Amino acid sequence: MCTANICRSAYAGLRAPTILSPEITCSSSGVQAGPGRPLDPQMAAQLTVRGIASDGHRSRRTEAADIRGADLVLTMASWHRTLILEEWPEAVTRVFTLPQFVASARTAPAIGCPDPSATIREAYRHRVPARSVGDVADPYGQGPQAAVACAVTLDRLLVEVDDLLAPILPPRRAVD
């Protein structure tokens, strides 16, 4: 999740199926999204470079069903996480910023566990403060270099998530 669902979360939602193991499904939304907006052109260009079509993406607002139905909720910034938890405090054990989840799960004893839910529980038990690991920088309106940096960051974090939640294969260290 991000703000408008036209840059970070939209990119991650479209890129994830090419990085994550098939057992892991995801969707994207924005906490302040206006419905039906296309992907930001700079981020769309990053997907195109990676061979992924983005013309079908339309932004959508985060809804209660998104939170209640998810095993794991990953936000792009700590303020997104705070907003989600203010509305749905019962989801506290499943809501992280993307960098926070990766950092927390990497230090958790259940790393490499074949049960993704155990990894998520352990990440919560050993969570690092969201602000201590930073947010995924918002590239909106910042030009092509910011979009490249955001895409590279998201690709790296998605590989990490896959290594943490689907550790059947040897961990990868570079993006395809």
TIZAPA-770007 format. One line per field, with one value per atom (N, C-alpha, C): residue in one letter; atom name; x, y, z. Coordinates in nm, 2 decimals, decimal comma, padded with zeros to 4 digits, always signed. Each point is the difference from the previous one (the first is absolute). Last residue first. Layout:
<vogus>
r: (A	...)
a: (CA	...)
px: (X	...)
py: (Y	...)
pz: (Z	...)
</vogus>
This chain:
<vogus>
r: (D	D	D	V	V	V	A	A	A	R	R	R	R	R	R	P	P	P	P	P	P	L	L	L	I	I	I	P	P	P	A	A	A	L	L	L	L	L	L	D	D	D	D	D	D	V	V	V	E	E	E	V	V	V	L	L	L	L	L	L	R	R	R	D	D	D	L	L	L	T	T	T	V	V	V	A	A	A	C	C	C	A	A	A	V	V	V	A	A	A	A	A	A	Q	Q	Q	P	P	P	G	G	G	Q	Q	Q	G	G	G	Y	Y	Y	P	P	P	D	D	D	A	A	A	V	V	V	D	D	D	G	G	G	V	V	V	S	S	S	R	R	R	A	A	A	P	P	P	V	V	V	R	R	R	H	H	H	R	R	R	Y	Y	Y	A	A	A	E	E	E	R	R	R	I	I	I	T	T	T	A	A	A	S	S	S	P	P	P	D	D	D	P	P	P	C	C	C	G	G	G	I	I	I	A	A	A	P	P	P	A	A	A	T	T	T	R	R	R	A	A	A	S	S	S	A	A	A	V	V	V	F	F	F	Q	Q	Q	P	P	P	L	L	L	T	T	T	F	F	F	V	V	V	R	R	R	T	T	T	V	V	V	A	A	A	E	E	E	P	P	P	W	W	W	E	E	E	E	E	E	L	L	L	I	I	I	L	L	L	T	T	T	R	R	R	H	H	H	W	W	W	S	S	S	A	A	A	M	M	M	T	T	T	L	L	L	V	V	V	L	L	L	D	D	D	A	A	A	G	G	G	R	R	R	I	I	I	D	D	D	A	A	A	A	A	A	E	E	E	T	T	T	R	R	R	R	R	R	S	S	S	R	R	R	H	H	H	G	G	G	D	D	D	S	S	S	A	A	A	I	I	I	G	G	G	R	R	R	V	V	V	T	T	T	L	L	L	Q	Q	Q	A	A	A	A	A	A	M	M	M	Q	Q	Q	P	P	P	D	D	D	L	L	L	P	P	P	R	R	R	G	G	G	P	P	P	G	G	G	A	A	A	Q	Q	Q	V	V	V	G	G	G	S	S	S	S	S	S	S	S	S	C	C	C	T	T	T	I	I	I	E	E	E	P	P	P	S	S	S	L	L	L	I	I	I	T	T	T	P	P	P	A	A	A	R	R	R	L	L	L	G	G	G	A	A	A	Y	Y	Y	A	A	A	S	S	S	R	R	R	C	C	C	I	I	I	N	N	N	A	A	A	T	T	T	C	C	C	M	M	M)
a: (N	CA	C	N	CA	C	N	CA	C	N	CA	C	N	CA	C	N	CA	C	N	CA	C	N	CA	C	N	CA	C	N	CA	C	N	CA	C	N	CA	C	N	CA	C	N	CA	C	N	CA	C	N	CA	C	N	CA	C	N	CA	C	N	CA	C	N	CA	C	N	CA	C	N	CA	C	N	CA	C	N	CA	C	N	CA	C	N	CA	C	N	CA	C	N	CA	C	N	CA	C	N	CA	C	N	CA	C	N	CA	C	N	CA	C	N	CA	C	N	CA	C	N	CA	C	N	CA	C	N	CA	C	N	CA	C	N	CA	C	N	CA	C	N	CA	C	N	CA	C	N	CA	C	N	CA	C	N	CA	C	N	CA	C	N	CA	C	N	CA	C	N	CA	C	N	CA	C	N	CA	C	N	CA	C	N	CA	C	N	CA	C	N	CA	C	N	CA	C	N	CA	C	N	CA	C	N	CA	C	N	CA	C	N	CA	C	N	CA	C	N	CA	C	N	CA	C	N	CA	C	N	CA	C	N	CA	C	N	CA	C	N	CA	C	N	CA	C	N	CA	C	N	CA	C	N	CA	C	N	CA	C	N	CA	C	N	CA	C	N	CA	C	N	CA	C	N	CA	C	N	CA	C	N	CA	C	N	CA	C	N	CA	C	N	CA	C	N	CA	C	N	CA	C	N	CA	C	N	CA	C	N	CA	C	N	CA	C	N	CA	C	N	CA	C	N	CA	C	N	CA	C	N	CA	C	N	CA	C	N	CA	C	N	CA	C	N	CA	C	N	CA	C	N	CA	C	N	CA	C	N	CA	C	N	CA	C	N	CA	C	N	CA	C	N	CA	C	N	CA	C	N	CA	C	N	CA	C	N	CA	C	N	CA	C	N	CA	C	N	CA	C	N	CA	C	N	CA	C	N	CA	C	N	CA	C	N	CA	C	N	CA	C	N	CA	C	N	CA	C	N	CA	C	N	CA	C	N	CA	C	N	CA	C	N	CA	C	N	CA	C	N	CA	C	N	CA	C	N	CA	C	N	CA	C	N	CA	C	N	CA	C	N	CA	C	N	CA	C	N	CA	C	N	CA	C	N	CA	C	N	CA	C	N	CA	C	N	CA	C	N	CA	C	N	CA	C	N	CA	C	N	CA	C	N	CA	C	N	CA	C	N	CA	C	N	CA	C	N	CA	C	N	CA	C	N	CA	C	N	CA	C	N	CA	C	N	CA	C	N	CA	C	N	CA	C	N	CA	C	N	CA	C	N	CA	C	N	CA	C	N	CA	C	N	CA	C	N	CA	C	N	CA	C	N	CA	C	N	CA	C	N	CA	C	N	CA	C	N	CA	C	N	CA	C	N	CA	C	N	CA	C	N	CA	C)
px: (+01,62	+00,01	+00,03	+00,17	-00,13	+00,02	+00,31	-00,02	-00,13	+00,14	+00,07	-00,01	-00,28	+00,05	+00,07	-00,10	-00,02	+00,07	-00,17	+00,11	-00,02	-00,44	+00,12	+00,11	-00,40	+00,02	+00,13	-00,24	+00,14	+00,03	-00,37	+00,00	+00,14	-00,09	-00,13	-00,01	+00,41	-00,05	-00,13	+00,20	+00,10	-00,05	-00,25	-00,01	+00,09	+00,03	-00,12	-00,02	+00,37	+00,02	-00,13	-00,02	+00,09	+00,02	-00,22	-00,09	+00,08	+00,24	-00,09	-00,09	+00,27	+00,08	-00,08	-00,22	+00,05	+00,08	-00,12	-00,12	+00,04	+00,32	-00,02	-00,12	+00,09	+00,11	-00,02	-00,30	-00,02	+00,11	+00,04	-00,12	-00,02	+00,33	+00,04	-00,11	-00,10	+00,10	+00,04	-00,27	-00,08	+00,09	+00,20	-00,07	-00,09	+00,22	+00,10	-00,07	-00,26	+00,03	+00,10	-00,32	+00,08	+00,04	-00,29	+00,14	+00,09	-00,50	+00,04	+00,15	-00,14	-00,10	+00,05	+00,20	+00,06	-00,09	+00,08	-00,10	+00,06	+00,25	-00,02	-00,10	+00,02	+00,03	-00,03	+00,14	-00,11	+00,05	+00,26	-00,03	-00,12	+00,22	+00,05	-00,04	-00,13	+00,15	+00,06	-00,48	+00,08	+00,15	-00,31	-00,01	+00,09	+00,13	-00,09	+00,00	+00,08	+00,07	-00,09	-00,13	+00,00	+00,09	-00,12	+00,14	+00,01	-00,42	+00,07	+00,13	-00,22	-00,07	+00,07	+00,16	+00,03	-00,06	-00,13	+00,14	+00,05	-00,41	-00,01	+00,13	+00,00	-00,07	-00,01	+00,17	+00,10	-00,06	-00,28	+00,10	+00,10	-00,30	-00,07	+00,09	+00,15	+00,01	-00,07	+00,24	-00,14	+00,01	+00,39	-00,09	-00,14	+00,47	-00,11	-00,09	+00,38	+00,02	-00,11	+00,07	+00,04	+00,03	-00,15	-00,07	+00,04	+00,16	+00,05	-00,06	+00,06	-00,08	+00,05	+00,17	+00,06	-00,08	-00,13	+00,14	+00,06	-00,44	+00,00	+00,14	-00,05	-00,05	+00,01	+00,11	+00,10	-00,04	-00,31	+00,13	+00,10	-00,40	-00,02	+00,13	+00,01	-00,01	-00,02	-00,01	+00,14	+00,00	-00,43	+00,08	+00,14	-00,36	+00,05	+00,07	-00,39	+00,14	+00,03	-00,41	+00,03	+00,14	-00,23	+00,01	+00,04	-00,11	+00,11	+00,03	-00,34	+00,13	+00,11	-00,51	+00,09	+00,15	-00,39	+00,01	+00,10	-00,12	+00,10	+00,01	-00,20	-00,01	+00,11	-00,05	-00,13	-00,02	+00,41	-00,10	-00,14	+00,37	-00,02	-00,09	+00,11	-00,07	-00,03	+00,26	-00,14	-00,08	+00,46	-00,07	-00,14	+00,28	-00,02	-00,08	+00,13	-00,10	-00,04	+00,36	-00,13	-00,11	+00,44	-00,04	-00,14	+00,12	+00,05	-00,06	-00,09	+00,12	+00,06	-00,29	-00,02	+00,14	-00,27	+00,13	-00,03	-00,25	-00,03	+00,13	-00,19	+00,11	-00,04	-00,30	+00,09	+00,11	-00,51	+00,15	+00,07	-00,48	+00,03	+00,14	-00,16	-00,05	+00,03	+00,12	+00,08	-00,05	-00,21	+00,14	+00,08	-00,46	+00,02	+00,15	-00,14	+00,00	+00,03	+00,18	-00,13	+00,02	+00,29	+00,00	-00,13	+00,03	+00,01	+00,01	+00,16	-00,12	+00,04	+00,18	+00,01	-00,13	+00,17	-00,09	+00,01	+00,26	-00,01	-00,09	+00,14	-00,13	-00,01	+00,39	-00,11	-00,13	+00,47	-00,06	-00,13	+00,39	-00,10	-00,07	+00,51	-00,13	-00,10	+00,50	-00,09	-00,14	+00,38	+00,00	-00,09	+00,02	+00,14	+00,01	-00,41	+00,02	+00,14	-00,12	-00,05	+00,02	+00,13	+00,09	-00,06	-00,25	+00,12	+00,10	-00,38	-00,04	+00,12	+00,05	+00,01	-00,05	-00,01	+00,14	+00,01	-00,44	+00,08	+00,15	-00,42	+00,09	+00,09	-00,46	+00,13	+00,07	-00,53	+00,11	+00,13	-00,51	+00,11	+00,10	-00,43	+00,01	+00,11	-00,19	-00,01	+00,02	+00,24	-00,12	-00,01	+00,28	-00,02	-00,13	+00,25	-00,07	-00,03	+00,22	-00,08	-00,08	+00,13	+00,06	-00,09	+00,14	-00,10	+00,07	+00,09	+00,04	-00,12	+00,14	-00,08	+00,05	+00,16	-00,01	-00,09	+00,21	-00,08	-00,01	+00,31	-00,03	-00,07	+00,14	-00,08	-00,04	+00,31	-00,14	-00,10	+00,47	-00,04	-00,15	+00,26	-00,05	-00,03	+00,13	+00,11	-00,04	-00,29	+00,12	+00,12	-00,43	-00,02	+00,12	+00,01	+00,00	-00,02	-00,05	+00,14	+00,00	-00,39	+00,02	+00,13	-00,10	-00,11	+00,02	+00,30	+00,02	-00,10	-00,06	+00,12	+00,02	-00,33	-00,04	+00,11	+00,08	-00,07	-00,05	+00,25	+00,07	-00,08	-00,21	+00,14	+00,05	-00,46	+00,04	+00,15	-00,31	+00,00	+00,03	+00,00	-00,10	-00,01	+00,27	-00,09	-00,11	+00,22	+00,06	-00,10	+00,08	-00,08	+00,09)
py: (-01,06	-00,05	+00,11	+00,07	+00,00	-00,05	-00,15	+00,11	-00,02	-00,30	+00,13	+00,11	-00,48	+00,07	+00,13	-00,50	+00,14	+00,06	-00,51	+00,08	+00,15	-00,29	+00,01	+00,07	-00,04	-00,14	+00,00	+00,36	-00,04	-00,14	+00,40	-00,12	-00,06	+00,39	-00,07	-00,12	+00,28	-00,02	-00,08	+00,12	-00,09	-00,03	+00,31	-00,14	-00,09	+00,45	-00,06	-00,14	+00,23	-00,03	-00,06	+00,17	-00,13	-00,04	+00,41	-00,12	-00,13	+00,40	-00,03	-00,12	+00,18	-00,07	-00,04	+00,24	-00,13	-00,07	+00,44	-00,09	-00,14	+00,34	-00,03	-00,10	+00,16	-00,09	-00,04	+00,31	-00,13	-00,10	+00,46	-00,07	-00,14	+00,27	-00,04	-00,07	+00,17	-00,11	-00,05	+00,38	-00,12	-00,12	+00,42	-00,05	-00,12	+00,21	-00,06	-00,05	+00,23	-00,14	-00,06	+00,40	-00,03	-00,14	+00,22	+00,02	-00,03	-00,05	+00,13	+00,03	-00,42	+00,08	+00,14	-00,40	+00,06	+00,10	-00,19	+00,02	+00,07	-00,35	+00,14	+00,02	-00,36	+00,00	+00,14	-00,04	-00,02	-00,03	-00,08	+00,09	-00,04	-00,18	-00,05	+00,08	+00,11	-00,03	-00,06	+00,10	+00,12	-00,03	-00,34	+00,03	+00,12	-00,33	+00,12	+00,03	-00,50	+00,12	+00,12	-00,53	+00,11	+00,11	-00,47	+00,05	+00,13	-00,24	-00,01	+00,06	-00,02	+00,09	+00,00	-00,30	+00,14	+00,10	-00,45	+00,03	+00,14	-00,15	+00,01	+00,04	-00,09	+00,12	+00,02	-00,41	+00,11	+00,14	-00,38	+00,01	+00,11	-00,08	+00,06	+00,01	-00,23	+00,15	+00,06	-00,48	+00,05	+00,16	-00,29	-00,03	+00,06	+00,21	-00,09	-00,03	+00,31	-00,13	-00,10	+00,36	+00,02	-00,14	+00,11	-00,08	+00,01	+00,27	-00,13	-00,10	+00,54	-00,09	-00,14	+00,40	-00,02	-00,10	+00,13	-00,05	-00,03	+00,19	-00,14	-00,05	+00,46	-00,07	-00,15	+00,29	+00,01	-00,08	+00,03	-00,07	+00,00	+00,24	-00,15	-00,07	+00,47	-00,05	-00,15	+00,23	-00,01	-00,06	+00,08	-00,11	-00,01	+00,15	+00,06	-00,11	-00,17	+00,04	+00,10	-00,33	+00,12	+00,05	-00,38	-00,03	+00,12	-00,01	-00,11	-00,03	+00,33	+00,04	-00,11	+00,05	-00,05	+00,02	+00,16	-00,15	-00,06	+00,47	-00,03	-00,15	+00,34	-00,15	-00,04	+00,46	-00,04	-00,15	+00,20	+00,08	-00,05	-00,19	-00,05	+00,08	+00,13	-00,13	-00,04	+00,39	+00,02	-00,13	-00,03	+00,07	+00,02	-00,16	-00,10	+00,05	+00,30	-00,09	-00,10	+00,28	+00,07	-00,08	-00,15	-00,03	+00,08	-00,18	+00,10	-00,02	-00,29	+00,06	+00,10	-00,46	+00,14	+00,05	-00,50	+00,07	+00,14	-00,46	+00,13	+00,08	-00,55	+00,10	+00,13	-00,35	-00,06	+00,09	+00,15	-00,02	-00,07	+00,16	-00,12	-00,03	+00,39	-00,11	-00,13	+00,41	-00,02	-00,13	+00,14	-00,02	-00,03	+00,11	-00,14	-00,03	+00,45	-00,09	-00,15	+00,36	-00,02	-00,10	+00,36	-00,11	+00,00	+00,20	+00,04	-00,13	+00,05	-00,03	+00,03	+00,07	+00,01	-00,03	-00,22	+00,12	+00,00	-00,27	+00,04	+00,12	-00,22	-00,04	+00,04	+00,08	+00,08	-00,04	-00,17	+00,07	+00,07	-00,42	+00,09	+00,06	-00,21	-00,02	+00,12	-00,09	-00,08	-00,02	+00,29	-00,14	-00,09	+00,46	-00,05	-00,14	+00,20	-00,03	-00,05	+00,16	-00,13	-00,04	+00,43	-00,10	-00,14	+00,36	-00,02	-00,10	+00,14	-00,09	-00,03	+00,31	-00,14	-00,10	+00,46	-00,04	-00,14	+00,19	-00,03	-00,04	-00,10	+00,12	-00,04	-00,26	+00,00	+00,13	+00,03	-00,08	+00,01	+00,07	+00,07	-00,10	-00,09	+00,00	+00,07	+00,11	-00,11	+00,02	+00,24	+00,03	-00,12	-00,02	-00,01	+00,04	-00,04	+00,12	+00,00	-00,37	+00,05	+00,13	-00,40	+00,12	+00,06	-00,51	+00,11	+00,12	-00,55	+00,13	+00,09	-00,57	+00,11	+00,13	-00,57	+00,13	+00,09	-00,55	+00,09	+00,14	-00,49	+00,13	+00,09	-00,43	-00,02	+00,13	-00,03	-00,01	-00,02	+00,26	-00,14	+00,00	+00,46	-00,08	-00,14	+00,33	-00,02	-00,10	+00,16	-00,04	-00,03	+00,16	-00,13	-00,05	+00,45	-00,12	-00,13	+00,45	-00,07	-00,13	+00,29	-00,05	-00,08	+00,21	-00,10	-00,06	+00,35	-00,13	-00,10	+00,43	-00,07	-00,13	+00,26	-00,05	-00,07	+00,21	-00,13	-00,05	+00,41	-00,11	-00,13	+00,37	-00,02	-00,12	+00,13	+00,03	-00,01	-00,01	-00,12	+00,02	+00,31	+00,01	-00,12	-00,01	+00,11	-00,01	-00,46	+00,13	+00,11	-00,58	+00,12	+00,12)
pz: (-01,13	-00,13	-00,10	+00,49	-00,07	-00,14	+00,43	-00,10	-00,07	+00,35	+00,04	-00,10	+00,18	-00,11	+00,05	+00,25	-00,01	-00,12	-00,01	+00,06	-00,01	+00,02	-00,09	+00,07	+00,23	-00,05	-00,09	+00,29	+00,00	-00,05	+00,02	-00,08	-00,01	+00,26	+00,01	-00,09	+00,03	+00,14	+00,01	-00,42	+00,07	+00,14	-00,26	-00,05	+00,07	+00,11	+00,05	-00,05	-00,17	+00,14	+00,06	-00,44	+00,01	+00,14	-00,06	-00,04	+00,00	+00,09	+00,11	-00,03	-00,35	+00,10	+00,12	-00,34	-00,05	+00,11	+00,09	+00,01	-00,05	-00,04	+00,14	+00,01	-00,43	+00,05	+00,15	-00,19	-00,06	+00,05	+00,13	+00,07	-00,06	-00,20	+00,13	+00,08	-00,43	-00,01	+00,14	-00,02	-00,04	-00,01	+00,07	+00,12	-00,03	-00,36	+00,09	+00,13	-00,33	-00,03	+00,09	+00,19	-00,12	-00,01	+00,34	+00,02	-00,12	+00,09	-00,04	+00,02	+00,24	-00,07	-00,02	+00,24	-00,12	-00,07	+00,52	-00,09	-00,13	+00,37	-00,05	-00,11	+00,40	-00,14	-00,05	+00,51	-00,09	-00,14	+00,50	-00,10	-00,09	+00,42	-00,13	-00,12	+00,45	+00,01	-00,13	+00,09	-00,04	+00,00	+00,14	-00,14	-00,04	+00,40	-00,02	-00,15	+00,11	+00,02	-00,02	+00,15	-00,09	+00,04	+00,15	+00,00	-00,09	+00,06	+00,14	+00,00	-00,42	+00,10	+00,13	-00,31	-00,04	+00,09	+00,05	+00,05	-00,03	-00,19	+00,14	+00,07	-00,46	+00,03	+00,15	-00,15	-00,02	+00,03	+00,03	+00,11	-00,02	-00,35	+00,11	+00,13	-00,40	-00,01	+00,12	-00,02	+00,02	+00,00	-00,04	-00,11	+00,01	+00,20	+00,04	-00,12	+00,03	-00,07	+00,04	+00,35	-00,14	-00,06	+00,46	-00,09	-00,14	+00,38	+00,00	-00,10	-00,08	+00,08	-00,01	-00,23	+00,13	+00,08	-00,44	-00,01	+00,13	-00,03	-00,03	-00,01	+00,07	+00,11	-00,02	-00,36	+00,11	+00,12	-00,36	-00,04	+00,11	+00,07	+00,00	-00,04	-00,02	+00,14	+00,01	-00,42	+00,05	+00,14	-00,19	-00,07	+00,05	+00,35	-00,13	-00,07	+00,30	+00,00	-00,12	+00,27	-00,08	+00,03	+00,21	-00,14	-00,08	+00,48	-00,02	-00,14	+00,13	+00,04	-00,02	-00,07	-00,11	+00,04	+00,25	+00,01	-00,10	+00,00	+00,10	+00,02	-00,37	+00,03	+00,10	-00,11	-00,05	+00,04	+00,10	+00,07	-00,04	-00,21	+00,13	+00,08	-00,44	+00,00	+00,14	-00,05	-00,04	+00,00	+00,09	+00,11	-00,04	-00,34	+00,10	+00,12	-00,33	-00,05	+00,10	+00,09	+00,03	-00,06	-00,06	+00,13	+00,03	-00,50	+00,10	+00,13	-00,36	-00,05	+00,09	+00,12	-00,05	-00,04	+00,08	-00,01	-00,06	+00,25	-00,06	+00,00	+00,04	+00,03	-00,08	+00,01	+00,09	+00,05	-00,19	-00,03	+00,11	-00,02	-00,08	-00,02	+00,23	+00,07	-00,07	-00,20	+00,13	+00,07	-00,40	-00,03	+00,13	+00,03	-00,05	-00,03	+00,11	+00,12	-00,04	-00,34	+00,06	+00,12	-00,36	+00,10	+00,07	-00,50	+00,14	+00,08	-00,53	+00,09	+00,14	-00,57	+00,15	+00,07	-00,46	+00,04	+00,15	-00,45	+00,14	+00,02	-00,43	+00,06	+00,15	-00,28	-00,05	+00,06	+00,05	+00,11	-00,04	-00,14	-00,04	+00,12	-00,05	+00,07	-00,05	-00,07	-00,09	+00,06	+00,15	+00,06	-00,08	-00,11	-00,01	+00,05	+00,06	-00,14	-00,02	+00,42	-00,02	-00,15	+00,12	+00,07	-00,02	-00,16	-00,08	+00,06	+00,24	-00,11	-00,09	+00,34	+00,05	-00,10	-00,12	+00,03	+00,06	-00,10	-00,12	+00,03	+00,34	-00,03	-00,12	+00,04	+00,06	-00,04	-00,01	-00,06	+00,08	+00,20	-00,06	-00,05	+00,25	-00,15	-00,06	+00,51	-00,09	-00,14	+00,42	-00,08	-00,10	+00,48	-00,14	-00,05	+00,44	-00,04	-00,15	+00,21	+00,11	-00,03	-00,36	+00,06	+00,11	-00,26	+00,02	+00,06	-00,23	+00,04	+00,02	+00,03	-00,07	+00,05	-00,02	+00,06	-00,08	+00,11	-00,08	+00,07	+00,00	+00,06	-00,09	-00,13	+00,12	+00,07	-00,38	-00,04	+00,12	+00,06	-00,03	-00,03	-00,09	+00,11	-00,05	-00,31	+00,10	+00,10	-00,35	-00,07	+00,09	+00,16	-00,06	-00,08	+00,21	+00,09	-00,07	-00,21	+00,00	+00,08	+00,00	-00,14	-00,01	+00,41	-00,03	-00,13	+00,13	+00,08	-00,04	-00,18	-00,06	+00,07	+00,19	-00,14	-00,06	+00,41	+00,01	-00,13	-00,02	+00,07	+00,01	-00,27	-00,01	+00,07	-00,01	-00,14	-00,02	+00,41	-00,08	-00,14	+00,40	-00,11	-00,09	+00,41	+00,02	-00,11	+00,13	+00,00	+00,01	+00,06	+00,00	+00,00)
</vogus>
